[in-house]
Amino acid sequence: MEIKNILITGASRGIGQALFEKFSNAEGYFVCGIARSFSNEPDTFSEKTENRNCLRLGFDLSDFSEYPFLIKTISDFFPKGPILLVNNAGLLYYSAFENTTEDQFDETMKVNLKIPYFLIKKVLPLMDKNSHIVNVSSMGGFQGSQKYAGLSAYSASKGALAILTECLALELKPKGISVNCLCLGAVQTEMLTTAFPGYKAPVTPAEMASFIMDFGLNSHTVLNGVIVPLSLSNP
Ligand SMILES: NC(=O)c1ccc[n+]([C@@H]2O[C@H](COP(=O)([O-])OP(=O)(O)OC[C@H]3O[C@@H](n4cnc5c(N)ncnc54)[C@H](OP(=O)(O)O)[C@@H]3O)[C@@H](O)[C@H]2O)c1
């Protein structure tokens, strides 16, 4: 069986953690998850056993000057490039438009848009034909969806990520690499409970991770450049 390499950002908690666990518990995958809060101590850094081959890479993806180190570490772990990159890491400041600071706006754009943009650019040379890039956006960034107060910077950054998806789908088509975007509705994670305390989401991280896993592995044979709304709660 040919091993498939999977790269997931924001794998330390929430949806990314659930997705990382699904791939690392399934046979036939090497999975590398990136997050700032992972330790880079050798013992916890990676697990290599017969059925389990995963790397938790502690790295701040906004540290663009260190991307050569990041790419070297990923290339050392994967025998070949990733067949699936899931740009899942995200940041949400819940803040009314009139209170949102320039720093909050810049950080939101950096994590939700600039990181996927430059990570894709650096990972691309490792990716082969028939690979898939999945950008994780939000219903807030889906044109025409119901909008919620306090999410202007966040939703604008996710809308931009959706349009970036369409642009890259076109530009990467000659390389045989597909790029699609998932606009998630509410999922019960730390990000959601911090922004909306007490709100009960209809979907768990594990349920959303199962969908993303299947979509990431299978949909790109028939889909490229699509922005998919995924919501039980919006509108
Ligand atoms: N939960 C929802 O209802 C919902 C709805 C729509 C869309 N989404 C989107 O789904 C994705 C996952 O959301 P979630 O709810 O699981 O969020 P979460 O619980 O807040 O997790 C965010 C992940 O991103 C990582 N991260 C943030 N900044 C990073 C950086 N600079 N470098 C590396 N990793 C970074 C965090 O790890 P560290 O802190 O360890 O770095 C964490 O693992 C996000 O893109 C979010 O916008 C979520």
The ligand as a Gaussian input file, in Angstrom:
#p B3LYP/6-31G(d) Opt

LIG

0 1
 N      -15.279000      26.322000      15.327000
 C      -16.106000      26.887000      14.472000
 O      -17.312000      27.064000      14.755000
 C      -15.615000      27.337000      13.131000
 C      -16.553000      27.855000      12.226000
 C      -16.121000      28.272000      10.988000
 C      -14.791000      28.169000      10.642000
 N      -13.894000      27.666000      11.531000
 C      -12.497000      27.600000      11.110000
 O      -12.003000      26.282000      11.313000
 C      -10.612000      26.335000      11.627000
 C      -10.358000      25.600000      12.937000
 O      -11.143000      26.230000      13.935000
 P      -11.217000      25.739000      15.456000
 O      -12.551000      26.164000      15.942000
 O      -10.765000      24.325000      15.577000
 O      -10.138000      26.747000      16.093000
 P       -9.260000      26.676000      17.424000
 O       -9.841000      25.667000      18.375000
 O       -9.082000      28.078000      17.905000
 O       -7.873000      26.136000      16.866000
 C       -7.086000      26.947000      16.036000
 C       -5.807000      26.209000      15.690000
 O       -4.978000      27.108000      14.918000
 C       -3.654000      27.079000      15.454000
 N       -2.953000      28.318000      15.174000
 C       -3.404000      29.592000      15.341000
 N       -2.439000      30.467000      15.011000
 C       -1.357000      29.740000      14.614000
 C       -0.045000      30.089000      14.166000
 N        0.369000      31.357000      14.085000
 N        0.804000      29.083000      13.836000
 C        0.412000      27.787000      13.943000
 N       -0.810000      27.403000      14.365000
 C       -1.674000      28.384000      14.695000
 C       -3.893000      26.842000      16.960000
 O       -2.768000      26.249000      17.570000
 P       -1.749000      26.998000      18.570000
 O       -2.532000      27.990000      19.371000
 O       -1.164000      25.876000      19.339000
 O       -0.763000      27.639000      17.649000
 C       -5.009000      25.820000      16.932000
 O       -4.499000      24.514000      16.771000
 C      -10.251000      27.825000      11.695000
 O       -9.688000      28.240000      10.487000
 C      -11.587000      28.490000      11.918000
 O      -11.598000      29.836000      11.471000
 C      -14.283000      27.253000      12.767000

